[in-house]
Amino acid sequence: MATIAERLTGREPVIDHLSGTPRAGFIDRWIYVFTAASFILFVLLGFVPDSLEKVAAVQAGQRAPFPLVLHFHAVLMGSFMLLLLAQTSLVASGRCDLHRRLGMVAMVLVPALVVVGFILVPTIYHQVAGAAAAAPPEVAGELRALVSRLENIQLLQIRIGILFPLFIAIALMARGRDAGLHKRMMILGTAVALPAAFDRIPWLWNSMPASPFTTDLYPLLAVAPMFAWDVIRNRRIHRAYWLWLAISLPFAIAVNAAWDTPWWHATAKAVMGV
């Protein structure tokens, strides 16, 4: 049972199964900072080389300029990742008062990200589909293949567009009354959006475009250190992970079942108005 002080402060009681271990308290405070920082590292490893390559292609006239909505998406997502790092760092350093005030920013960033994301998906699709329709025969085949790949990626984008705001909403609703659920779900919700970064890291094995397997695998590996410490520290699996799994698993099954099927390609074209 949590004490009255713990309920008022929103801090969860710690079951100390590693009493006498000097590093335990340090890891308790900083494992979430480490995880948030690793997320930013994954994003940089994926998007910086990819973006530089695409900018060079735009400058060489080999591809169309980036749509404005893509820049908005990059700024918003980058801001959210930095916010997550700042929030975990504030808690680790004992600045919970500032953490609570700064947390209100997420209530603006998350809806904005969802809206911009659902504008970005058809914008990119129609840009490529239009180029494929107008291209000469020698390049039209490559562009049609890219259109087909974008239709498969839409399955991942739809999943992220639903699960990311859902998990963050669960985290925000838990703040103040269930700190354990709040902090874990903020990390787990953010992990849902990482496949786009992992897909762009050139030296990682990637199952794409044949299968979405690695889009499920790498986010799990990204949260593995936090999960492992949780289990070692508390000798149980926190309910945040069970909740995350229960909600995520049906979406993973649906994405894998629909991937590259004629039905899905026809559906995607109908939804996009092509």
LUMTOR-957908 format. One line per 8 residues: number of its first residue (from 0); their letters; for each residue x, y, z of N, C-alpha, C. Coordinates in Angstrom, 1 decimal. Layout:
LUMTOR-957908
NUM> a> X Y Z X Y Z X Y Z ~ ...
***
This chain:
LUMTOR-957908
0> matiaerl> 0.8 -1.2 0.0 0.0 0.0 0.0 0.9 1.3 0.0 ~ 0.5 2.3 -0.8 1.3 3.5 -0.8 0.9 4.3 0.4 ~ 1.9 5.1 0.9 1.6 5.9 2.0 0.8 7.2 1.5 ~ 0.3 8.0 2.5 -0.4 9.2 2.1 0.5 10.1 1.4 ~ 1.8 10.2 1.8 2.8 11.1 1.2 3.0 10.7 -0.2 ~ 3.1 9.4 -0.5 3.4 8.9 -1.8 2.2 9.2 -2.7 ~ 1.0 9.1 -2.2 -0.2 9.4 -3.0 -0.2 10.9 -3.4 ~ 0.1 11.7 -2.4 0.1 13.2 -2.7 1.1 13.6 -3.7
8> tgrepvid> 2.3 13.0 -3.6 3.4 13.4 -4.5 3.3 12.7 -5.8 ~ 2.5 11.6 -5.9 2.4 10.9 -7.2 3.6 9.9 -7.4 ~ 4.4 9.7 -6.3 5.5 8.8 -6.5 5.1 7.4 -6.0 ~ 5.5 6.4 -6.8 5.2 5.0 -6.5 6.1 4.5 -5.4 ~ 5.6 3.6 -4.5 6.5 3.0 -3.6 7.4 2.0 -4.3 ~ 8.7 2.0 -3.8 9.7 1.2 -4.4 9.9 -0.1 -3.6 ~ 9.7 -1.2 -4.2 9.9 -2.5 -3.6 11.4 -2.8 -3.7 ~ 12.2 -2.7 -2.7 13.6 -2.8 -2.7 14.1 -4.2 -2.6
16> hlsgtpra> 14.2 -4.9 -3.8 14.8 -6.3 -3.8 16.3 -6.3 -3.9 ~ 16.9 -5.1 -4.1 18.3 -5.0 -4.2 18.9 -4.2 -3.1 ~ 18.3 -4.3 -1.9 18.8 -3.5 -0.8 20.3 -3.8 -0.5 ~ 21.0 -2.7 -0.3 22.4 -2.8 -0.1 23.3 -2.8 -1.3 ~ 22.6 -2.7 -2.5 23.3 -2.5 -3.7 23.5 -1.1 -4.0 ~ 24.7 -0.5 -4.0 24.9 0.9 -4.1 24.4 1.5 -5.5 ~ 24.5 0.7 -6.5 24.1 1.2 -7.9 22.6 1.2 -8.1 ~ 21.8 0.5 -7.3 20.4 0.3 -7.6 19.7 1.6 -7.6
24> gfidrwiy> 19.9 2.5 -6.7 19.1 3.8 -6.7 19.5 4.6 -7.9 ~ 20.8 4.6 -8.2 21.3 5.4 -9.4 20.6 4.9 -10.7 ~ 20.6 3.6 -10.8 19.9 3.0 -12.1 18.4 3.3 -12.1 ~ 17.8 3.2 -10.9 16.4 3.5 -10.8 16.1 4.9 -11.4 ~ 16.9 5.9 -11.0 16.7 7.3 -11.5 17.1 7.5 -12.9 ~ 18.1 6.8 -13.4 18.7 7.2 -14.7 18.4 6.2 -15.8 ~ 17.7 5.1 -15.6 17.4 4.1 -16.7 16.5 4.7 -17.7 ~ 15.6 5.6 -17.2 14.6 6.2 -18.1 15.3 7.3 -19.0
32> vftaasfi> 16.3 8.0 -18.4 17.1 9.0 -19.1 17.9 8.3 -20.2 ~ 18.5 7.2 -19.8 19.3 6.4 -20.8 18.4 5.9 -21.9 ~ 17.2 5.5 -21.6 16.3 5.0 -22.7 15.9 6.1 -23.6 ~ 15.5 7.2 -23.0 15.1 8.4 -23.8 16.3 8.9 -24.7 ~ 17.5 8.9 -24.1 18.7 9.3 -24.9 19.0 8.3 -26.0 ~ 18.8 7.1 -25.8 19.0 6.1 -26.8 18.0 6.2 -28.0 ~ 16.8 6.6 -27.6 15.8 6.8 -28.7 16.3 8.0 -29.6 ~ 16.8 9.0 -29.0 17.3 10.1 -29.8 18.5 9.7 -30.7
40> lfvllgfv> 19.3 8.9 -30.1 20.5 8.3 -30.9 20.0 7.5 -32.1 ~ 19.0 6.7 -31.9 18.4 5.9 -33.0 17.9 6.8 -34.1 ~ 17.2 7.8 -33.7 16.6 8.8 -34.7 17.7 9.5 -35.5 ~ 18.7 9.9 -34.8 19.8 10.6 -35.5 20.6 9.6 -36.4 ~ 20.8 8.4 -36.0 21.5 7.4 -36.8 20.7 7.1 -38.1 ~ 19.4 7.1 -37.9 18.5 6.8 -39.1 18.3 8.0 -40.0 ~ 17.9 9.1 -39.4 17.4 10.2 -40.2 18.5 11.1 -40.8 ~ 19.6 11.3 -40.0 20.6 12.3 -40.5 21.2 11.8 -41.8
48> pdslekva> 21.8 10.6 -41.9 22.3 10.1 -43.2 21.3 10.1 -44.3 ~ 20.1 9.6 -44.0 19.0 9.6 -45.0 18.6 10.9 -45.5 ~ 18.5 11.9 -44.6 18.1 13.2 -44.9 19.2 13.9 -45.8 ~ 20.5 13.7 -45.4 21.6 14.3 -46.2 21.6 13.8 -47.6 ~ 21.3 12.5 -47.7 21.3 11.8 -49.1 20.1 12.4 -49.9 ~ 19.0 12.6 -49.3 17.8 13.1 -50.0 18.0 14.6 -50.4 ~ 18.6 15.3 -49.5 18.8 16.7 -49.8 19.7 16.9 -51.0 ~ 20.8 16.0 -51.0 21.7 16.0 -52.2 20.9 15.7 -53.5
56> avqagqra> 20.0 14.7 -53.4 19.2 14.3 -54.5 18.3 15.4 -55.0 ~ 17.7 16.2 -54.1 16.9 17.3 -54.4 17.7 18.4 -55.1 ~ 18.9 18.7 -54.6 19.8 19.7 -55.2 20.3 19.3 -56.5 ~ 20.4 18.0 -56.8 20.8 17.5 -58.1 19.7 17.3 -59.1 ~ 18.5 17.7 -58.6 17.3 17.5 -59.5 16.8 16.1 -59.7 ~ 17.2 15.2 -58.8 16.9 13.8 -59.0 15.6 13.4 -58.2 ~ 15.1 14.3 -57.4 13.8 14.0 -56.7 13.1 15.4 -56.4 ~ 11.9 15.3 -56.2 11.1 16.5 -55.9 11.5 17.1 -54.5
64> pfplvlhf> 11.4 18.4 -54.3 11.7 19.0 -53.0 10.7 18.4 -51.9 ~ 11.2 18.5 -50.7 10.4 18.0 -49.6 9.1 18.9 -49.4 ~ 8.0 18.3 -49.2 6.8 19.0 -48.9 6.9 19.7 -47.6 ~ 6.2 20.9 -47.5 6.3 21.7 -46.2 5.9 20.9 -45.0 ~ 4.9 20.0 -45.2 4.3 19.3 -44.0 5.4 18.3 -43.4 ~ 6.3 17.9 -44.3 7.4 17.0 -43.8 8.3 17.8 -42.8 ~ 8.6 19.0 -43.1 9.4 19.9 -42.2 8.7 20.1 -40.8 ~ 7.4 20.3 -40.9 6.6 20.4 -39.7 6.7 19.1 -38.8
72> havlmgsf> 6.5 18.0 -39.5 6.6 16.7 -38.8 7.9 16.5 -38.2 ~ 9.0 16.9 -38.9 10.4 16.7 -38.3 10.6 17.6 -37.1 ~ 10.1 18.8 -37.1 10.3 19.7 -36.0 9.4 19.2 -34.8 ~ 8.2 18.8 -35.1 7.3 18.4 -34.0 7.9 17.1 -33.3 ~ 8.3 16.1 -34.1 8.8 14.9 -33.6 10.1 15.1 -32.9 ~ 11.0 15.9 -33.4 12.2 16.2 -32.7 12.0 16.9 -31.4 ~ 11.0 17.8 -31.4 10.6 18.5 -30.1 10.1 17.5 -29.1 ~ 9.3 16.6 -29.5 8.8 15.6 -28.6 9.9 14.7 -28.0
80> mllllaqt> 10.8 14.3 -28.8 11.9 13.5 -28.4 12.8 14.2 -27.3 ~ 13.0 15.5 -27.6 13.8 16.3 -26.7 13.0 16.5 -25.4 ~ 11.7 16.7 -25.5 10.8 16.8 -24.3 10.9 15.6 -23.4 ~ 10.9 14.4 -24.1 11.0 13.2 -23.3 12.3 13.1 -22.6 ~ 13.4 13.4 -23.2 14.7 13.4 -22.6 14.7 14.4 -21.4 ~ 14.2 15.6 -21.6 14.2 16.6 -20.6 13.3 16.2 -19.4 ~ 12.2 15.6 -19.7 11.3 15.1 -18.6 11.9 14.0 -17.7 ~ 12.5 13.1 -18.4 13.2 12.0 -17.6 14.4 12.5 -16.8
88> slvasgrc> 15.1 13.5 -17.4 16.2 14.1 -16.7 15.8 14.9 -15.5 ~ 14.7 15.6 -15.6 14.2 16.4 -14.5 13.8 15.5 -13.3 ~ 13.1 14.4 -13.6 12.7 13.5 -12.6 14.0 12.8 -11.9 ~ 14.9 12.4 -12.7 16.2 11.8 -12.2 16.9 12.7 -11.3 ~ 16.9 14.1 -11.6 17.6 15.0 -10.8 16.8 15.7 -9.7 ~ 15.6 15.2 -9.5 14.7 15.6 -8.4 13.9 16.9 -8.7 ~ 13.8 17.3 -10.0 13.1 18.5 -10.3 11.6 18.2 -10.7 ~ 10.9 17.5 -9.9 9.6 17.0 -10.2 8.6 18.2 -10.4
96> dlhrrlgm> 8.8 19.3 -9.7 7.9 20.5 -9.9 8.0 21.0 -11.3 ~ 9.2 21.1 -11.9 9.4 21.6 -13.2 8.9 20.5 -14.2 ~ 9.1 19.3 -13.9 8.7 18.2 -14.7 7.2 18.2 -14.9 ~ 6.4 18.5 -13.9 5.0 18.6 -14.0 4.5 19.8 -14.9 ~ 5.2 20.9 -14.7 4.8 22.1 -15.5 5.2 21.9 -17.0 ~ 6.3 21.3 -17.2 6.8 21.1 -18.6 5.9 20.1 -19.3 ~ 5.4 19.1 -18.5 4.6 18.0 -19.1 3.4 18.5 -19.9 ~ 2.9 19.7 -19.6 1.7 20.2 -20.3 2.0 20.4 -21.8
104> vamvlvpa> 3.3 20.6 -22.1 3.7 20.8 -23.6 3.3 19.5 -24.4 ~ 3.4 18.4 -23.8 3.0 17.1 -24.5 1.6 17.1 -24.9 ~ 0.7 17.8 -24.2 -0.7 17.8 -24.5 -0.9 18.6 -25.8 ~ 0.0 19.4 -26.2 -0.1 20.2 -27.4 0.7 19.4 -28.5 ~ 1.9 18.9 -28.2 2.7 18.3 -29.2 2.1 17.0 -29.8 ~ 1.5 16.2 -29.0 1.0 14.9 -29.4 -0.2 15.1 -30.4 ~ -1.2 15.9 -30.1 -2.3 16.1 -31.1 -1.7 16.7 -32.4 ~ -0.8 17.6 -32.3 -0.2 18.2 -33.5 0.5 17.2 -34.3
112> lvvvgfil> 1.3 16.3 -33.7 2.0 15.3 -34.4 1.0 14.4 -35.1 ~ -0.1 14.0 -34.5 -1.1 13.1 -35.1 -1.7 13.8 -36.4 ~ -2.1 15.0 -36.2 -2.7 15.7 -37.3 -1.7 15.9 -38.5 ~ -0.5 16.3 -38.2 0.5 16.5 -39.2 0.8 15.2 -39.9 ~ 0.9 14.1 -39.1 1.2 12.8 -39.6 0.1 12.3 -40.6 ~ -1.1 12.5 -40.3 -2.2 12.1 -41.2 -2.3 13.0 -42.4 ~ -1.7 14.2 -42.4 -1.6 15.0 -43.6 -0.4 14.6 -44.4 ~ 0.7 14.2 -43.7 2.0 13.8 -44.4 1.8 12.6 -45.3
120> vptiyhqv> 1.1 11.6 -44.7 1.0 10.3 -45.4 0.4 10.4 -46.8 ~ -0.8 11.0 -47.0 -1.3 11.2 -48.4 -0.5 12.1 -49.2 ~ 0.1 13.1 -48.6 1.0 14.1 -49.4 2.1 13.4 -50.0 ~ 2.9 12.6 -49.3 4.0 11.8 -49.9 3.5 10.8 -50.9 ~ 2.4 10.1 -50.6 1.9 9.1 -51.5 1.5 9.7 -52.8 ~ 0.7 10.8 -52.8 0.3 11.4 -54.1 1.5 12.0 -54.8 ~ 2.5 12.5 -54.1 3.7 13.0 -54.8 4.3 11.9 -55.6 ~ 4.5 10.7 -55.0 5.2 9.6 -55.7 4.3 9.0 -56.8
128> agaaaaap> 3.0 8.9 -56.5 2.0 8.3 -57.4 1.9 9.2 -58.7 ~ 1.9 10.5 -58.4 1.8 11.4 -59.6 3.1 11.4 -60.4 ~ 4.2 11.2 -59.8 5.5 11.1 -60.5 5.5 9.8 -61.4 ~ 4.9 8.7 -60.8 4.9 7.4 -61.5 4.0 7.5 -62.7 ~ 2.9 8.2 -62.6 2.0 8.3 -63.7 2.5 9.2 -64.8 ~ 3.4 10.2 -64.5 3.9 11.1 -65.5 5.3 10.7 -66.0 ~ 5.9 9.7 -65.4 7.3 9.3 -65.7 7.4 8.6 -67.0 ~ 8.6 8.7 -67.7 8.8 7.9 -68.9 8.9 6.4 -68.5
136> pevagelr> 8.7 5.5 -69.5 8.7 4.1 -69.2 9.9 3.5 -68.5 ~ 11.1 4.1 -68.7 12.3 3.5 -68.2 12.4 3.7 -66.6 ~ 11.6 4.7 -66.1 11.7 4.9 -64.6 10.3 4.7 -64.0 ~ 9.3 4.6 -64.8 7.9 4.4 -64.3 7.8 3.1 -63.4 ~ 8.5 2.1 -63.9 8.4 0.8 -63.1 9.0 0.9 -61.7 ~ 10.1 1.6 -61.6 10.7 1.8 -60.3 9.8 2.6 -59.4 ~ 9.2 3.7 -59.9 8.3 4.5 -59.1 7.0 3.7 -58.7 ~ 6.5 2.9 -59.6 5.3 2.1 -59.2 5.7 1.1 -58.1
144> alvsrlen> 6.9 0.6 -58.1 7.3 -0.3 -57.0 7.4 0.5 -55.7 ~ 7.8 1.8 -55.8 7.9 2.6 -54.6 6.5 2.9 -54.1 ~ 5.6 3.2 -55.0 4.2 3.4 -54.6 3.6 2.2 -53.9 ~ 4.0 1.0 -54.4 3.5 -0.3 -53.7 4.1 -0.4 -52.3 ~ 5.4 0.0 -52.2 6.0 0.0 -50.9 5.4 1.0 -49.9 ~ 5.1 2.2 -50.5 4.4 3.2 -49.6 3.1 2.7 -49.1 ~ 2.4 1.9 -49.9 1.1 1.4 -49.5 1.3 0.4 -48.3 ~ 2.3 -0.4 -48.4 2.6 -1.2 -47.2 3.0 -0.4 -46.0
152> iqllqiri> 3.8 0.6 -46.2 4.3 1.4 -45.1 3.1 2.2 -44.4 ~ 2.0 2.4 -45.2 0.8 3.0 -44.6 0.3 2.2 -43.5 ~ 0.4 0.9 -43.6 0.0 0.0 -42.5 0.7 0.4 -41.2 ~ 2.0 0.6 -41.3 2.8 1.0 -40.1 2.4 2.4 -39.7 ~ 2.2 3.3 -40.6 1.9 4.7 -40.2 0.5 4.7 -39.6 ~ -0.5 3.9 -40.0 -1.8 3.9 -39.4 -1.6 3.4 -38.0 ~ -0.8 2.3 -37.8 -0.6 1.7 -36.5 0.0 2.8 -35.5 ~ 1.0 3.5 -36.0 1.7 4.5 -35.2 0.7 5.6 -34.9
160> gilfplfi> -0.1 6.0 -35.9 -1.1 7.1 -35.7 -2.1 6.8 -34.7 ~ -2.4 5.5 -34.5 -3.4 5.1 -33.4 -2.7 4.9 -32.1 ~ -1.7 4.1 -32.1 -1.1 3.6 -30.8 -0.3 4.7 -30.1 ~ 0.5 5.5 -30.9 1.3 6.6 -30.2 0.4 7.5 -29.4 ~ -0.6 8.1 -29.9 -1.4 9.0 -29.1 -2.2 8.3 -28.0 ~ -2.6 7.0 -28.3 -3.3 6.2 -27.3 -2.4 6.0 -26.1 ~ -1.2 5.5 -26.3 -0.3 5.2 -25.2 0.1 6.5 -24.4 ~ 0.4 7.5 -25.1 0.7 8.8 -24.5 -0.5 9.3 -23.7
168> aialmarg> -1.7 9.2 -24.2 -2.9 9.6 -23.5 -3.0 8.8 -22.2 ~ -2.8 7.5 -22.2 -2.8 6.6 -21.0 -1.8 7.1 -20.0 ~ -0.6 7.5 -20.5 0.5 8.0 -19.6 0.1 9.3 -19.0 ~ -0.4 10.2 -19.8 -0.8 11.5 -19.2 -1.9 11.4 -18.2 ~ -2.9 10.5 -18.5 -4.0 10.4 -17.5 -3.5 9.7 -16.2 ~ -2.4 9.0 -16.3 -1.9 8.3 -15.1 -1.0 9.2 -14.2 ~ -0.6 10.4 -14.8 0.3 11.2 -14.0 -0.4 11.8 -12.8 ~ 0.4 11.8 -11.7 -0.2 12.3 -10.4 -0.8 11.2 -9.6
176> rdaglhkr> -1.3 10.1 -10.2 -1.9 9.1 -9.4 -1.2 7.7 -9.6 ~ -0.5 7.5 -10.6 0.2 6.3 -10.8 1.5 6.6 -11.6 ~ 2.5 7.0 -10.8 3.8 7.4 -11.4 4.5 6.3 -12.2 ~ 4.3 5.1 -11.7 5.0 3.9 -12.4 4.4 3.7 -13.7 ~ 3.1 3.7 -13.9 2.4 3.6 -15.2 2.8 4.8 -16.1 ~ 2.8 5.9 -15.5 3.0 7.2 -16.3 4.4 7.1 -17.0 ~ 5.4 6.9 -16.2 6.8 7.0 -16.7 7.1 5.9 -17.7 ~ 6.6 4.7 -17.4 6.8 3.6 -18.4 6.0 3.7 -19.7
184> mmilgtav> 4.8 4.2 -19.6 4.0 4.3 -20.8 4.5 5.4 -21.6 ~ 5.1 6.5 -21.1 5.6 7.5 -21.9 6.8 7.0 -22.8 ~ 7.6 6.1 -22.2 8.7 5.5 -22.9 8.1 4.5 -23.9 ~ 7.2 3.6 -23.5 6.7 2.6 -24.4 5.9 3.2 -25.6 ~ 5.1 4.3 -25.3 4.4 5.0 -26.3 5.3 5.6 -27.4 ~ 6.4 6.1 -26.9 7.4 6.7 -27.8 8.0 5.7 -28.7 ~ 8.3 4.5 -28.1 8.9 3.4 -28.8 8.1 3.0 -30.0 ~ 6.8 3.1 -30.0 5.9 2.8 -31.1 6.3 3.5 -32.4
192> alpaafdr> 6.8 4.8 -32.2 7.1 5.6 -33.3 8.5 5.4 -33.9 ~ 9.3 4.5 -33.3 10.7 4.4 -33.7 11.0 3.6 -35.0 ~ 10.0 2.7 -35.5 10.4 2.0 -36.7 10.9 2.8 -37.9 ~ 10.4 4.0 -38.0 10.8 4.8 -39.2 12.3 5.1 -39.1 ~ 12.8 5.3 -37.8 14.3 5.5 -37.7 15.1 4.2 -37.9 ~ 14.6 3.1 -37.3 15.3 1.9 -37.5 15.4 1.5 -39.0 ~ 14.3 1.7 -39.7 14.3 1.4 -41.1 15.3 2.1 -41.9 ~ 15.8 3.2 -41.4 16.8 4.0 -42.2 18.2 3.8 -41.7
200> ipwlwnsm> 18.5 3.1 -40.7 19.8 2.8 -40.3 20.5 1.8 -41.2 ~ 21.4 2.2 -42.0 21.9 1.3 -43.1 22.6 0.1 -42.7 ~ 23.2 0.0 -41.5 24.0 -1.1 -41.1 23.1 -2.1 -40.3 ~ 21.9 -1.8 -40.0 21.0 -2.7 -39.3 20.4 -3.7 -40.3 ~ 20.3 -5.0 -39.9 19.5 -5.9 -40.8 18.1 -5.5 -40.8 ~ 17.5 -5.5 -42.0 16.1 -5.0 -42.2 15.3 -6.0 -43.0 ~ 14.2 -6.4 -42.5 13.3 -7.3 -43.2 12.4 -6.6 -44.3 ~ 12.5 -5.3 -44.3 11.7 -4.5 -45.2 12.3 -4.6 -46.6
208> paspfttd> 11.6 -4.5 -47.7 10.1 -4.4 -47.8 9.4 -5.7 -47.8 ~ 10.1 -6.8 -47.7 9.4 -8.1 -47.8 8.5 -8.4 -46.6 ~ 8.9 -7.9 -45.4 8.2 -8.3 -44.2 8.3 -7.1 -43.2 ~ 7.3 -6.9 -42.4 7.4 -5.8 -41.3 8.1 -6.4 -40.0 ~ 8.7 -7.5 -40.1 9.2 -8.2 -38.9 10.1 -7.3 -38.0 ~ 11.0 -6.6 -38.7 12.0 -5.8 -37.9 11.3 -4.5 -37.3 ~ 10.2 -4.1 -37.9 9.5 -2.9 -37.3 8.9 -3.3 -36.0 ~ 8.7 -4.6 -35.7 8.2 -5.1 -34.4 9.4 -5.4 -33.5
216> lypllava> 10.5 -5.9 -34.1 11.6 -6.4 -33.3 12.4 -5.3 -32.7 ~ 12.8 -4.3 -33.5 13.7 -3.3 -33.0 13.1 -2.4 -31.9 ~ 11.9 -2.0 -31.9 11.3 -1.3 -30.8 11.4 -2.1 -29.5 ~ 11.1 -3.4 -29.6 11.3 -4.3 -28.4 12.7 -4.3 -27.9 ~ 13.7 -4.3 -28.8 15.1 -4.3 -28.3 15.4 -2.9 -27.7 ~ 14.8 -1.9 -28.2 15.1 -0.5 -27.7 14.6 -0.4 -26.3 ~ 13.5 -1.0 -25.9 13.0 -0.9 -24.5 13.5 -2.0 -23.6 ~ 14.3 -3.0 -24.2 14.7 -4.1 -23.4 15.6 -3.8 -22.2
224> pmfawdvi> 16.5 -2.8 -22.2 17.3 -2.5 -21.0 16.4 -2.1 -19.9 ~ 15.4 -1.2 -20.2 14.5 -0.7 -19.2 13.6 -1.9 -18.6 ~ 13.1 -2.7 -19.5 12.3 -3.9 -19.1 13.1 -4.8 -18.2 ~ 14.4 -5.1 -18.7 15.2 -6.1 -17.9 15.5 -5.5 -16.5 ~ 15.8 -4.2 -16.4 16.1 -3.7 -15.1 14.8 -3.7 -14.2 ~ 13.7 -3.5 -14.8 12.4 -3.5 -14.1 12.2 -4.9 -13.5 ~ 12.4 -5.9 -14.3 12.2 -7.3 -13.8 13.2 -7.7 -12.7 ~ 14.5 -7.3 -13.0 15.5 -7.6 -12.0 15.3 -6.9 -10.7
232> rnrrihra> 14.9 -5.6 -10.8 14.7 -4.8 -9.6 13.5 -5.2 -8.8 ~ 12.4 -5.5 -9.4 11.1 -5.7 -8.7 10.6 -7.1 -8.8 ~ 11.3 -8.0 -9.5 11.0 -9.4 -9.6 9.6 -9.7 -10.1 ~ 9.2 -8.8 -10.9 7.8 -9.0 -11.6 7.8 -8.1 -12.8 ~ 6.8 -8.4 -13.7 6.6 -7.6 -14.9 5.6 -6.5 -14.5 ~ 5.9 -5.3 -14.6 5.0 -4.2 -14.3 3.8 -4.2 -15.3 ~ 2.6 -3.8 -14.8 1.4 -3.9 -15.6 1.5 -3.0 -16.8 ~ 2.3 -2.0 -16.9 2.5 -1.2 -18.1 2.9 -2.0 -19.3
240> ywlwlais> 3.8 -3.0 -19.1 4.2 -3.8 -20.2 3.1 -4.7 -20.6 ~ 2.3 -5.3 -19.7 1.2 -6.1 -20.1 0.2 -5.3 -20.9 ~ -0.1 -4.1 -20.4 -1.1 -3.3 -21.1 -0.6 -2.9 -22.5 ~ 0.7 -2.6 -22.6 1.3 -2.3 -23.9 1.2 -3.5 -24.9 ~ 1.5 -4.6 -24.4 1.5 -5.8 -25.2 0.1 -6.2 -25.6 ~ -0.9 -6.1 -24.7 -2.3 -6.4 -25.0 -2.9 -5.5 -26.1 ~ -2.5 -4.3 -26.1 -3.0 -3.3 -27.1 -2.2 -3.5 -28.4 ~ -0.9 -3.6 -28.3 0.0 -3.6 -29.5 -0.2 -4.9 -30.3
248> lpfaiavn> -0.3 -6.1 -29.6 -0.3 -7.3 -30.3 -1.3 -7.5 -31.4 ~ -2.6 -7.1 -31.2 -3.6 -7.2 -32.3 -3.2 -6.4 -33.5 ~ -2.6 -5.2 -33.3 -2.2 -4.4 -34.4 -1.0 -5.0 -35.1 ~ -0.1 -5.6 -34.4 1.1 -6.3 -35.1 0.6 -7.4 -35.9 ~ -0.4 -8.2 -35.4 -0.9 -9.3 -36.2 -1.6 -8.8 -37.4 ~ -2.4 -7.7 -37.3 -3.2 -7.2 -38.4 -2.2 -6.7 -39.5 ~ -1.1 -6.0 -39.1 -0.2 -5.4 -40.1 0.5 -6.6 -40.8 ~ 0.9 -7.6 -40.1 1.6 -8.7 -40.8 0.6 -9.5 -41.7
256> aawdtpww> -0.6 -9.6 -41.3 -1.6 -10.3 -42.1 -1.9 -9.6 -43.4 ~ -2.0 -8.3 -43.3 -2.4 -7.5 -44.5 -1.2 -7.1 -45.4 ~ 0.0 -7.3 -44.9 1.2 -6.8 -45.6 1.3 -7.4 -47.0 ~ 1.4 -6.5 -48.0 1.7 -6.8 -49.4 0.6 -7.7 -50.0 ~ -0.6 -7.7 -49.5 -1.7 -8.5 -50.0 -2.4 -7.7 -51.1 ~ -2.9 -8.3 -52.1 -3.7 -7.6 -53.1 -4.9 -6.8 -52.5 ~ -5.5 -7.4 -51.5 -6.6 -6.7 -50.8 -6.1 -5.4 -50.2 ~ -5.0 -5.4 -49.5 -4.5 -4.1 -48.9 -4.1 -3.1 -50.0
264> hatakavm> -3.4 -3.5 -51.0 -3.0 -2.6 -52.0 -4.3 -1.9 -52.7 ~ -5.3 -2.7 -52.9 -6.5 -2.2 -53.5 -7.2 -1.2 -52.5 ~ -7.2 -1.6 -51.2 -7.8 -0.7 -50.2 -7.0 0.6 -50.1 ~ -5.7 0.5 -50.1 -4.9 1.7 -49.9 -5.1 2.7 -51.1 ~ -5.2 2.1 -52.3 -5.4 2.9 -53.5 -6.8 3.6 -53.3 ~ -7.8 2.9 -52.9 -9.1 3.4 -52.7 -9.2 4.5 -51.7 ~ -8.5 4.3 -50.6 -8.4 5.3 -49.5 -7.7 6.6 -50.0 ~ -6.7 6.4 -50.8 -5.9 7.5 -51.3 -6.5 8.2 -52.5
272> gv> -7.6 7.6 -53.0 -8.3 8.1 -54.2 -7.5 8.0 -55.5 ~ -6.8 6.9 -55.6 -6.0 6.6 -56.8 -6.7 5.5 -57.6
***
